Amino acid sequence: MTAIPQERRLVTAIPGPKSRELQARRTAAVAGGVGSVL
């Protein structure tokens, strides 16, 4: 059995742009005392 080479390339920042956009929306809409798990 031959091994399949695995490669991981990071092409965007972590968290990605969509996650940052969702977090910004949440921060604007939810009170500061509410916790967040992302």
VMD Tcl script that builds the backbone (N, CA, C; Angstrom):
set m [mol new atoms 114]
animate dup $m
set s [atomselect $m all]
$s set {name element resname resid chain x y z} {
  {N N MET 1 A 0.851 -1.174 0.000}
  {CA C MET 1 A 0.000 0.000 0.000}
  {C C MET 1 A 0.897 1.238 0.000}
  {N N THR 2 A 0.645 2.134 -0.908}
  {CA C THR 2 A 1.470 3.343 -0.983}
  {C C THR 2 A 0.842 4.460 -0.163}
  {N N ALA 3 A 1.702 5.253 0.426}
  {CA C ALA 3 A 1.223 6.378 1.234}
  {C C ALA 3 A 0.887 7.557 0.325}
  {N N ILE 4 A -0.226 8.175 0.591}
  {CA C ILE 4 A -0.622 9.368 -0.154}
  {C C ILE 4 A -0.025 10.578 0.562}
  {N N PRO 5 A 0.783 11.371 -0.136}
  {CA C PRO 5 A 1.368 12.542 0.528}
  {C C PRO 5 A 0.284 13.550 0.908}
  {N N GLN 6 A 0.410 14.105 2.099}
  {CA C GLN 6 A -0.559 15.090 2.565}
  {C C GLN 6 A 0.113 16.449 2.647}
  {N N GLU 7 A -0.609 17.449 2.224}
  {CA C GLU 7 A -0.070 18.803 2.208}
  {C C GLU 7 A -1.164 19.765 2.643}
  {N N ARG 8 A -0.829 20.652 3.563}
  {CA C ARG 8 A -1.783 21.662 4.012}
  {C C ARG 8 A -1.176 23.029 3.756}
  {N N ARG 9 A -1.897 23.817 2.986}
  {CA C ARG 9 A -1.407 25.161 2.681}
  {C C ARG 9 A -2.365 26.179 3.265}
  {N N LEU 10 A -1.834 27.103 4.036}
  {CA C LEU 10 A -2.635 28.182 4.596}
  {C C LEU 10 A -2.640 29.329 3.602}
  {N N VAL 11 A -3.806 29.653 3.067}
  {CA C VAL 11 A -3.875 30.730 2.079}
  {C C VAL 11 A -4.607 31.958 2.615}
  {N N THR 12 A -5.288 31.826 3.743}
  {CA C THR 12 A -5.932 32.978 4.379}
  {C C THR 12 A -5.544 33.002 5.845}
  {N N ALA 13 A -5.809 34.123 6.472}
  {CA C ALA 13 A -5.516 34.257 7.896}
  {C C ALA 13 A -6.476 33.390 8.702}
  {N N ILE 14 A -6.078 33.090 9.937}
  {CA C ILE 14 A -6.953 32.348 10.846}
  {C C ILE 14 A -7.308 33.286 11.982}
  {N N PRO 15 A -8.531 33.573 12.298}
  {CA C PRO 15 A -9.734 33.100 11.616}
  {C C PRO 15 A -9.872 33.750 10.242}
  {N N GLY 16 A -10.557 33.071 9.372}
  {CA C GLY 16 A -10.719 33.548 7.997}
  {C C GLY 16 A -11.624 34.762 7.899}
  {N N PRO 17 A -11.720 35.322 6.716}
  {CA C PRO 17 A -12.508 36.537 6.520}
  {C C PRO 17 A -13.992 36.366 6.847}
  {N N LYS 18 A -14.561 35.213 6.547}
  {CA C LYS 18 A -15.986 35.002 6.853}
  {C C LYS 18 A -16.211 34.932 8.359}
  {N N SER 19 A -15.302 34.264 9.071}
  {CA C SER 19 A -15.425 34.185 10.528}
  {C C SER 19 A -15.313 35.562 11.155}
  {N N ARG 20 A -14.384 36.380 10.647}
  {CA C ARG 20 A -14.234 37.737 11.182}
  {C C ARG 20 A -15.480 38.571 10.923}
  {N N GLU 21 A -16.076 38.404 9.736}
  {CA C GLU 21 A -17.294 39.140 9.406}
  {C C GLU 21 A -18.442 38.735 10.336}
  {N N LEU 22 A -18.593 37.421 10.582}
  {CA C LEU 22 A -19.643 36.952 11.487}
  {C C LEU 22 A -19.418 37.463 12.908}
  {N N GLN 23 A -18.167 37.465 13.364}
  {CA C GLN 23 A -17.859 37.949 14.705}
  {C C GLN 23 A -18.161 39.437 14.827}
  {N N ALA 24 A -17.870 40.212 13.795}
  {CA C ALA 24 A -18.164 41.647 13.819}
  {C C ALA 24 A -19.671 41.881 13.889}
  {N N ARG 25 A -20.446 41.102 13.128}
  {CA C ARG 25 A -21.912 41.220 13.177}
  {C C ARG 25 A -22.432 40.884 14.569}
  {N N ARG 26 A -21.890 39.807 15.146}
  {CA C ARG 26 A -22.332 39.377 16.467}
  {C C ARG 26 A -21.996 40.424 17.519}
  {N N THR 27 A -20.787 40.975 17.457}
  {CA C THR 27 A -20.364 41.986 18.420}
  {C C THR 27 A -21.265 43.214 18.346}
  {N N ALA 28 A -21.682 43.588 17.145}
  {CA C ALA 28 A -22.537 44.754 16.968}
  {C C ALA 28 A -23.963 44.498 17.456}
  {N N ALA 29 A -24.425 43.248 17.420}
  {CA C ALA 29 A -25.823 42.955 17.707}
  {C C ALA 29 A -26.088 42.434 19.116}
  {N N VAL 30 A -25.084 41.862 19.775}
  {CA C VAL 30 A -25.299 41.195 21.058}
  {C C VAL 30 A -24.657 42.000 22.177}
  {N N ALA 31 A -25.313 42.037 23.323}
  {CA C ALA 31 A -24.798 42.766 24.480}
  {C C ALA 31 A -23.419 42.242 24.885}
  {N N GLY 32 A -22.599 43.125 25.437}
  {CA C GLY 32 A -21.231 42.778 25.791}
  {C C GLY 32 A -21.102 41.705 26.852}
  {N N GLY 33 A -22.101 41.546 27.727}
  {CA C GLY 33 A -22.021 40.571 28.804}
  {C C GLY 33 A -22.270 39.135 28.369}
  {N N VAL 34 A -22.725 38.937 27.145}
  {CA C VAL 34 A -23.025 37.596 26.654}
  {C C VAL 34 A -21.738 36.955 26.146}
  {N N GLY 35 A -21.462 35.735 26.577}
  {CA C GLY 35 A -20.232 35.046 26.177}
  {C C GLY 35 A -20.277 34.574 24.737}
  {N N SER 36 A -19.103 34.241 24.221}
  {CA C SER 36 A -18.996 33.767 22.847}
  {C C SER 36 A -18.037 32.588 22.783}
  {N N VAL 37 A -18.440 31.554 22.063}
  {CA C VAL 37 A -17.562 30.409 21.850}
  {C C VAL 37 A -17.469 30.201 20.346}
  {N N LEU 38 A -16.347 30.586 19.778}
  {CA C LEU 38 A -16.134 30.404 18.337}
  {C C LEU 38 A -14.831 29.710 18.109}
}
mol reanalyze $m
mol bondsrecalc $m
mol representation Tube
mol addrep $m
